[in-house]
Amino acid sequence: MDIITRHTIISVIIPVYNKERTLPRCLDSINNQTFRDFEVIIVDDGSTDHSLQLCLDYSKQRHFFKVYHQNNGGVSCARQLGLDMASGRYVIHVDPDDWVDSTMLSEMYNATDNESMDVVISDFMMEKEHSSQYVSQTIKNLDSLNILQLLADGNLHGSCCNKLVRRSLFSNHNIRFKNNVTRWEDLEIMMRIYMLPNVKTTYLEKAFYHYTFYLSQQSLSKNYSLQSIESQISVITSLEKEAEVKKISVDFSEMKIGTKMLAFESNKYTILQLASLYPEIDEKLIQSKSIAVKLLICMLRFKTRLPFYIWKIGSIIKHL
């Protein structure tokens, strides 16, 4: 039993759903932190494997690991429950597929400069099956609106997992994860944070977080769900409205292009539906060098799905 006296400065939030295989590595990496004043909020989102029992067993010997269980409501719902239960002055998220270096919390907290910073952003590692890749988050201008645009452009990772965030930014401004958002839930929350005035940010040029990248995540034949596409559309609509209300100038073009391409690749939208989805960015699409984008433009112009099937066959051949 861990009897070391702790003060809760940081809350680590872990949403869990059916991750019994990777959970031990994740939990061990957090338990082995050199920083001591933290708690771990684990939210089991209705797992049907042994994930919940693994978490409960782990917490029995470690009182600072706190386990909550809910019926399956999705990752956004789990992240929000974690935030609601957190008591730390700062929060960071860790996904159960991933793991972190032992000095992550210590070095990120030190970077707050006696808690004068609201957000600490660090680099991260992309862990593939046979290789590791260092992913830099190089930020030359730490102004809030510049970071907001970097997030919108996809030039800054939208995840909550490489960011230590002052918890009061959420609670004082009613920034909450939305239950109906199944994709981009973390990007939306971070963009809403950076729509707040005078968010003080520092960039730590080190990688502590190891993000597990599965082969299926890069497959061009991935079966994109209609729900995930509609989730992205919902996020864009919500952020556009908030930016308009707050009179903040943000270019959402890259988010719209990514969403339109996702709709194209899913084969779940009719030609007319694709044509009506963000027509204002079609001029930017025409300038793209991407073969998939060019086939989409051909499909919209000539009202035929033949370009889609050409792209699909080409992607299958490429991955043989």
N, C-alpha and C positions, 0 to 999 in steps of 0.2 A: 504493500500500500504506500502510495506517494504521500508523505507527511510534510513535505517542504511547504512553508508558508508562501502563498502566492497572492499577488495583487493583480486584478484583472485590468491590464492595460490594453491587451489585444484580444479580440475574439476571432477565432478561426472557424469559418463556417463550411461544413461539408455536406452537400446534398447527396443522398445515396439512394440508388435504385438498382437492385440486382447486380452488385459488383463484388460478390464474395471472392472472386479470383484475385482482384487487384487491391482490395481493401487493406490487407495486412501490411503491404509495402507502404501504402499511403499513410496509414495510421502510425506505423513505426517511424516514418520520416518526420512526422510532426511531433511525436513523443520525444524524439532525440534532439529537439531544439536546444541550443545553448542559452537562449532567452528563456526565462522562467515565468515571467508574469503574464501568463496568457491562459485562456480557456479554449476548449474545443467544443463547438456546437454541432453535433451530428444530427441531421434530420433524415430519418428513413422514410422514403416516399412510397410506402406500401410494397416493399420488396417481397417477392415470392420465393426467393432463394434463402440462403442462410446469412444474408448481409446483416439483418437486424440482430441476430443472435451473436454474430461476431462483434458487433459494436457494443452490445450489452456486456459481453464477456470482457472486452477491452476496458470498458469504463469501470468495472468492478475493482480493478487494481489501480485506477487512476482517477481520482475524484474530480480532476479538472476537465475530464472528458464527460460531456453531458449529452445524453441520447434522447431524442424525441421521435415519436412515431406518428405518422398520419396516413390516412387513406391516400391512395395514389392520386395526386393532383398535378403532377408535372414539376419540372425543375424550378420554374419561377415561384410556384407556391412553396416549394421546399426552401429555396433561398430566402424568401420573405419570412417564413417562420423562424429561420435561423437568425435573421436580423432582429425580429421581435424578441427573441429570447436572449440576444447578446447583451452583455453588460460592459464590454470593453470600450475604451475611448476611441480605439481604432478597430476596423474590421478588415479581414481579407478572406477570400474564398479559395478553397482547394477542392478540386474534383477528384472523386475516388479512383479514377484511372491513373492519376498522376502522382508524383512525389516531389518533395522539396529538399533542398540542402539544409544542413543542420544550423547554419548561421543566418537563414533567411529572415526570421523575425527580428533577431538582434540587429542586423545591419540595416534593415528597412526602418526599424524604429529609431535607430541612431540618426538616420537620414532626416528624421522629422525636425532635427535641431531643437531639442527640448520642446517638442510638440508645437513649434511655430508653423509647421507645414500642414496643410489639409490633406494632401495626397502625395504619396511616394510611388513613382512608376519605375519599374526595373525591367531589364531585358529578361529573356527566358530561353530555355532549351526546347527544341522540337525533337522528340525522340521517335525515330522511325524504327522499323524492324531490324535493320542492319546498320543504322547510322544515327548520329546525333548532329543537330545543326544549331548553332548559336544564332539567335534572332535578336538583332539590335533594335531598340526602340528610339534611336537617336532623335532627340527633340532639341532643336537649336533655339526655339522661342517658347518659353514656358507661360506665355500669356494664355489665359483661359480660352479666349475665342480662337486662338491659333490651335490649341489642343483639340477643341471642339471640331474644327474643320479637318484636322488630321484624322480624327476618328471617323468623320463622315466620308472622307476620301479613302479609307482603308489603309492609310499610311501609318496608323497607330493601332495596335491590337486592342479590340474592344472588350476583351475579357476582364473580369473582376479579379482574376487569379494572380496577376502580376502587379496588383495595385493595393497599397495599404491606404485606406480611406478613413478620415475622421467620421465616426458614427453619427455625430450630430448633424452632418450634412444631409443624411437621410431623414432623421427624426424631426429636425427643425423645419424641414421644407416639404414634408409629406412626399418624399420620393420613395416609391415602393415598387417592387416587382409585380407585374400584372399577371394574374392567373391565366389569362387567355393567350399569353405570348409564349410560344414554344421554340422560337428561333430569334436570335438577336436580343434576348432578354437582358443579357449583360451589356451589350453595346448600347441599348436604349437607356439603361440606368446610368451608365457613365456619361453619355451625352447630356442627359438631364442634369447631372452633377455640374458639368461644365457650362451649362446655361445659367448657373448661379453666378452672382457677381463676386469678383475678387477671390476666386479659389486659388489658394497658394499651393503650388506644385513644385516638387523637386524631382529630378531624374537621377536615378542611381544606375550607373553604367556597369551593372553586374547581372549575371543570370543565376537565379536560385531555383526557379520553378521549372520542372521537367514535364512538359506537355506531351502526352502520348498520342501519336498520330497513327491511326490505323489505315491500312491499305484501302479499305472500303471508303474512307473519307475522300480519297482522291479519284475514285473510279468515275469515269464519265458516264457509265451506264447505271449509276446509282438511282434508286427509285425515290425520287423526291416526292414527298407527300404534299397534297394540296394545302393541308393545314400549315406546313412550314412556310410555303410561299405566301399564304394569306397573313401569316404572322409577320413576315417582313413588310408586307404592304401596310399592315396595321401600325407597325413601329414607325415607318416613314410618315404616315398620315398624322400620327400623334406628335411626332417631333416637329413636323412642319407647322402644326397648329400652335405648339408651345413657342416656337421661334417667332411666329407672327405676333402672338400676344405680347411677348417680351421685347419685340422689335429688335431681334437679333438676326443678322444676315448670315445665313448658312447655305452653302451649295450642296444639295442632296443628290446631285447628278449621278455620282458613282454608286450610291446606294440604289438608285432607281435602275441604273444599267445592270447592276448585279442581280436585282430582283427580276427584271425583264428577261435576262438570260436564263435565270433559274426556271422561270415559267416556260420558256422555250424548250429547255432541255428536259423538262418533266413530261412533255407531251400531254399535259392535262388541260391546256388552254386551246380554244379554237383560234383560228386566224384572226377573226374579228375581235376576240377578247385580247389577243396579243397586240393588235393594232391600236386598241383603245387604252392599253396600259402604258402610261407615261409617254404619250406621243411627243411631248416637249423635248425628250432626250434623243429622238431618232436621228437628228442631225449629228450628234456626237457619235452615235453608233456607226453612221456611214464613214466616219473618219477612222474607225478602228481597223487595225491590221489583223484582228482575230478572224480565223476562218469561220468559226461558229457564229460570230456576229454577222459576217458577210452573208452566210446562209440564212440567218434570221431575216435580214433586210430583203433578200431575194424572195423569201416566203411571203413577207408582208406585201411586197410590190406586185407579185404575180399570183397572189391568192392561191397558192398550192403548197401542200406539205412535203412535196418532193425534196426540197433542200434539207428538211429535218431528217428524212430517212438517209440521205447522203451523209449527213454529219454523223448519224447514229452508226451506220455501217463502218464509216471511217474510224470512229472512236473504238469500236469493237476490234477491228483489225489491228489498230495501234497497240492495244493491250493484250494481243495474243502472244 
